[in-house]
Amino acid sequence: MIYIKDYVTIKIIIMKKEIHPKYYKNAIIRCNCGNTIKTGSTRPEMVVEICGACHPFYTGKEKIIDTAGRIEKFKQRLSKQKSAKDKKK
């Protein structure tokens, strides 16, 4: 029960029962690098691609995750733009 005190009136708000998801105190988060983390969550188990143990910001190492050749496609577009600018000059 939550009491909200206003300057004029006092309202009593009763929280609804059985609408909240089940909370798991020992939920497990698994990373692709093999790291596991135990925490509380509304899901019993989760799988993530990057965690604090393998993220480049925390490790200081560059890690390129390329899905479906996106980096190569970007480099091709960039080289086409540069060649088009060179032709205009």
C-alpha positions in Angstrom: 0.0 0.0 0.0 1.4 3.4 -0.9 0.2 6.6 0.7 0.4 9.8 -1.4 0.0 13.0 0.6 -1.2 16.0 -1.3 -1.7 19.4 0.1 -5.5 19.0 0.1 -6.2 15.2 0.1 -4.6 12.0 1.1 -5.0 9.2 -1.5 -4.4 5.5 -0.8 -3.2 3.5 -3.8 -3.3 -0.2 -3.4 -1.0 -2.1 -5.8 -2.6 -4.8 -7.9 -1.7 -8.4 -7.1 -0.6 -11.0 -9.6 0.3 -8.6 -12.4 4.0 -8.5 -11.8 6.4 -11.1 -13.4 8.1 -13.7 -11.3 11.5 -12.5 -10.0 14.4 -14.9 -10.1 17.1 -14.1 -7.5 19.7 -16.4 -9.0 19.3 -15.7 -12.7 22.3 -16.6 -14.9 23.7 -14.5 -17.7 25.9 -16.4 -20.1 28.3 -14.6 -22.5 29.6 -15.9 -25.8 33.2 -15.6 -24.3 32.3 -18.1 -21.6 31.8 -15.8 -18.7 28.8 -16.4 -16.5 27.2 -13.8 -14.1 24.6 -14.5 -11.4 22.1 -11.7 -10.8 18.5 -11.0 -10.1 16.1 -10.8 -13.1 12.6 -11.6 -14.4 14.2 -14.1 -16.7 15.8 -17.3 -15.3 18.6 -17.4 -18.0 20.0 -15.0 -20.6 22.6 -15.3 -23.3 24.5 -12.1 -24.4 27.1 -11.5 -27.1 29.4 -9.1 -25.1 29.9 -8.7 -21.4 32.2 -6.6 -19.1 34.9 -9.3 -19.3 35.2 -9.1 -23.1 33.9 -5.6 -24.0 36.6 -3.5 -25.7 35.9 -0.5 -23.5 36.8 -2.5 -20.3 39.6 -4.7 -21.8 41.4 -2.0 -23.8 41.6 -4.5 -26.8 40.0 -3.8 -30.1 37.4 -6.5 -31.0 35.6 -6.3 -34.3 32.3 -8.2 -34.5 31.4 -8.5 -38.2 28.0 -9.8 -39.1 27.3 -10.5 -42.7 30.3 -8.6 -44.1 29.1 -5.1 -43.0 32.6 -3.8 -42.6 33.7 -4.8 -46.1 30.5 -3.3 -47.5 31.2 0.0 -45.7 34.8 0.0 -46.9 33.7 -0.5 -50.5 31.2 2.4 -50.3 33.9 4.6 -48.7 36.4 3.8 -51.5 33.7 4.5 -54.2 33.0 7.9 -52.6 36.7 8.8 -52.5 37.3 7.8 -56.1 34.2 9.8 -57.2 35.7 12.9 -55.4 39.1 12.3 -57.0 37.5 12.2 -60.5 35.6 15.5 -59.9 38.9 17.3 -59.1 
